[in-house]
Amino acid sequence: MCEKAIILRNILIIEDEKLFSQLLSDALQDDGKYSIDLAENGKEAFKLMQDKEYELVMTDIHMPEMSGQEFIKALRSTNQDIGIIVLTAFPKVNYIREFNDLGIEEFLTKDDCDLMALQELVQEFFRKRDIEFLADDF
């Protein structure tokens, strides 16, 4: 009997509220398909990214040392391929224009963050990535 190998997908959560970042991590790790690392700000995230390649980043906007906006702009200047989901306590209308051109996958407010919906969003992100990858091979 041949078992299907599970490929762990690398996700980085950048969030200065430790309880919230752990909640997100726990919800996604229930799936058993993801390797998840946590960073408290953009500077710490870039340090982690030196040693590991991530396919998806979930980031808060308001954080100490390096904000989510600064992080996303710096990341997009070097990496157009990585997926980004923005999580914030503030209404997205405050940021939608600024982030519109940065290729954000989704913009979620923390108050509306349904963990089951987040799991589905992440699964859908990776499904699309896999389809794009397979299409590139043909």
C-alpha positions, 0 to 999 in steps of 0.5 A, spaced: 500 500 500 502 506 497 501 512 502 501 519 500 506 524 502 504 530 506 508 536 504 508 541 509 507 548 507 510 554 510 506 560 513 509 566 517 504 569 522 506 576 523 502 579 529 505 583 536 499 580 540 501 573 542 495 570 544 492 572 537 498 569 533 497 563 537 490 562 536 491 563 528 497 558 529 493 553 533 487 553 528 491 552 522 495 547 525 489 543 526 490 541 519 496 538 519 499 541 513 502 547 515 509 549 518 507 555 522 512 560 524 511 566 529 514 573 528 512 579 533 514 585 527 516 585 520 524 586 522 523 579 526 519 576 520 525 578 515 530 575 520 526 568 519 525 569 512 533 569 511 533 561 513 526 559 511 522 560 504 515 561 506 509 561 501 504 565 505 505 571 510 499 573 515 501 580 517 498 585 522 498 592 520 500 596 527 506 593 530 512 596 533 519 596 530 516 595 523 509 596 521 505 591 516 505 596 511 513 597 511 514 590 511 509 588 505 512 594 501 519 591 503 517 584 501 514 586 495 520 590 492 524 583 492 518 578 492 512 578 488 510 571 489 509 570 496 502 570 498 499 575 503 493 576 508 493 582 512 489 581 519 488 588 522 483 591 528 482 597 523 477 597 518 479 595 511 477 602 508 482 605 511 488 601 508 484 598 501 487 604 497 494 603 499 494 595 499 490 595 493 497 595 488 501 590 493 498 584 491 494 582 497 490 575 497 485 577 502 484 583 507 481 581 514 479 585 520 480 581 527 473 582 529 470 578 523 476 573 523 472 566 523 477 561 524 474 556 520 473 561 514 481 562 515 482 555 514 478 555 508 481 561 505 488 558 506 486 551 503 484 555 497 490 559 497 494 553 496 489 550 491 490 555 487 497 555 487 498 548 486 493 549 480 498 555 477 504 551 478 501 545 474 499 549 469 506 552 468 508 545 467 504 545 461 
